């Protein structure tokens, strides 16, 4: 049975008036191929150029940038769309040009006079502000989801990049594709995509923003078969490989330490509680002293934090209350130093792997956010 790959045209036809199309799915399910194919079709049909965005500069340097269209070239997509005029691409100075290769005589190679696509990295966004892209109608940000490599204030860098490209127009479509490697990405929070982490495979959700007219379509693309032939290479008895095989959870999650039988404790064993608020989730962290054991146990708090609570609350939001702090890694008193000690010495345990993921993303934010003095 042939593998069924993703096709972004279905989403576009379903929500033709969206400004952002966000596609989330398993690795190698055809997201990139389909979006690039759509951009090429749009170019050959209407002359619309497009911009390809990646996070880091090295992702669009020549050795990598020159390979982005390889799958479409091998499948003769460019040759078919151009009716034989072109059969390859040429990448130079962060621009892609069409090329006609003559395998019998390389000297007969022909390269198009104008580019059809441009490459931009978020890390070099400042250098592209003076560039104009009047013919660009599609923007593709590939691999916008990351486990731990987000830039500081990345969402605003991305939006500034879009502003540079779009200028004063309102006819540009933005495509964002990502693998299911981190459902606590800052993009979901910054864009108000409140339910993405609860979406089921195959679902599509539409977000609108008051009277602004802005519309964002989010699709959780269907996963390929769990019985992929390539799974034989990843059949080791290792739960971390389930994401690659496709037989684990929908999102990639690390394995975190849980309490063992000898660590079960009662309320009287808790010597201090503090809280972490991240992405609308509230975590309660119990510092426990149990016989000769001392550890922190992190679990979900289902009820709101009481107004009269004076224990430390870590939150990404600024708050004037003295017990509210922002960065757990920046200790400013003895209690915070004790809290941090458990993390430095790996004495922290989690209710579940998902709780561990929430804390991991919060700590990554602490490290990425500039410390204010």
Secondary structure, DSSP 8 states (H G I E B T S, - for coil): -------THHHHHHTTT-SEEEEEE-TTSSHHHHHHHHHHHHHHHH--EEEEEESSGGGGSHHHHTTTTHHHHHTTHHHHHTTTS--EEEEETTEEEEEE--TT-GGG-EE-SS-SEEEEEGGGGGGGTT---TTEEEEEEE----SS---TTHHHHHHHHHHHHHTT-S--EEEEEEESS-TT-HHHHHTT-TTGGG--TT-EEEEE-TTS--EEEEEE-----TT-GGGGGG-SS-GGGHHHHT-S-SS---------GGG---GGGEEEEEEEEETTEEEEEEEEEETTEEEEEEEE--S---TT--S-EEESS---STTEES-TTS--SHHHHHHHHHHHTT-EEESSHHHHHHHHHHHHHHHHS----
